[in-house]
Structures are given as C-alpha cells and as structure tokens.
Amino acid sequence: MGHEQTHAGNNQAVSAIDVQIGVGDGVTNAMNLILQNGRQVTHPIEESLRIAIDGEEVFSGFTFDQVTRKLVFDAAPPVAAIISAGFEFDVPVRFENEQLIATRTVNNAGEVSDITLLELRF
C-alpha cells in the first residue's frame, strides 16, 4: 500500500477543510470520501479523519463504515451544508509483473532495475 494525505503541502497536517466531499440535503447521511480530482478513497486512516460542516470542524457524530467504504453521519447534514474532510489514506497497489528480475552487483548485492506498481481500483 502507498500512503498519501489530502493536504496539498508536504509534511503538513491534514485539515477538516482540505477537500469538499459533498453538500447536505437533509436526508442523506452517507457519502464517499473523495479527492479534488474526483477519485474515491476507500482506505482512509481512520485516526486521521477530520470532518467539517460549513467550515466548522465536528469531532463526533460520524464514523467510517468499513463495509460500504463510506463516511456515515449519525444524522443527515442540513440542506445546503458544505461537507469537507481531511485525512491520510492508503492506496492499494500491486506489482505490474508477476516476475521480478534481479541481478548481482560486484559487491554481491542484489539490484532490481525496474519495479512498476499499479493502483488497484475498488
């Protein structure tokens, strides 16, 4: 797994307003965690998850459902409320090839010239 975060700056803490993930409709209480490019995140680091409603961080009233891979609110956010989030997340990957070609160098150490990883989409 690769490890990333929503905050654009390197080595900066995530913020509850890093990315907008939805708008409340007063009925829907579950939504996907998404990035600004529209990509859905299915493996957030739950301890890092920070949520804001209309720019105000909330510290309770939500969970991340491991089965549906959605953020679930205890009560649906109000109509027109902007829901934003910040979090660290893992990116599931696999090797592109089934074989790994390694060579020995002069000092008998191993060397691999090319390892390509492909992101797994769920």
N, C-alpha and C positions, 0 to 999 in steps of 0.2 A: 504494500500500500504506500502511496505517496501521501504527503501531509501538506495541506495548504490552509490558508485562512482568508476570510472575507476582506480584511482591511488591506487597502491597496499599498500602504507603506510597509517596507521591510522592517521586521523586528518591532513593530508597534502593536499594542494590544488591540484586540477586536473591540468594536463599539456596538451598542444596540441599534445604531442608525447607519451601519455600514451599507446595507442593501435593502431596498424596498422589496418585500416579498408578497404584498397583497394589499387589498383595500377591503375593509369590513363591509358586510352587507346586513348585519344584524341577525343573520341566520346561520351562516357557515361558520363552523368552529374548527375546521381542519384545513391546513394549507401546506403546500410544498415549500421546502426551503430551496430557494433559487438564488443564483448569482446574477450579476448585472447582465451577463451575456445570455441569460435565459436557461442556463444549464441547471438541472435539478441536482441537489446534493442529497444523497441517500445515506451517507455515513458521517454525520456530524459528531464531533467530540462533545458529548452532552454537557460535560462540566464547563465548557467554554461558551455555551449557548446563552446569548443575551438578546432580549426582545424589547421592543419599544412600540407603544401605541401612540400615534400622533406626536412622536418625538420624545415622549416621556417613558423612560425605562420602567418595565414592570419586572418584579422579582418572583412572582408566583402566579398561579392561575393557568399554567400551561405545562405540557410535557411533550416529549418526542416519542411517538409511537414506533417501536422497533418493527412491528409487523407491517403497518401501512407505509412506513417511512415518511410520515407527515408530522408537522407541528400541530398539536391539538390543544385548543383552549378549553378551559372548564366552561366558559360562557362565550358565545359568539361576540367578536368585537363589534362595536357600534357601527351603524351605517356611515360610510364615507371615511372611517378612521384609517389612517395610513399605518400599515403594519410593517415594521422593519426589523432587521436582525443582524447580528454579527456572530461569527462562530469560526472555530477551526474545524477542519474536516479531513477525512481520509479519502483518497482516490484509489479505488480498487484497480489494479493493473495485472497484466500477465506478460510473460515473455512472448515476443513475436514468433520466435522459432522454437522448435522442440529440442534442438541440439545446440550445444554451446561449444564453440571451438576455442581451445586454449593452446598456447604454445609456451615452451620453457625458454626463459631468457638465459643469458650467460651465467648469471649467479644462481641458476636453478630455481628461480622464482617463476610463478605462473603469470601469464599475461593473456587477457582477453581483449581483442581489438574492437569488438562491437557488440553491445547489448542494447536491443531495442525493446522498449516496453510499450504496450498498447493499453489504453484505458478501457476498462470494462464498463459497459452501459447497462443499467438495470431498468 
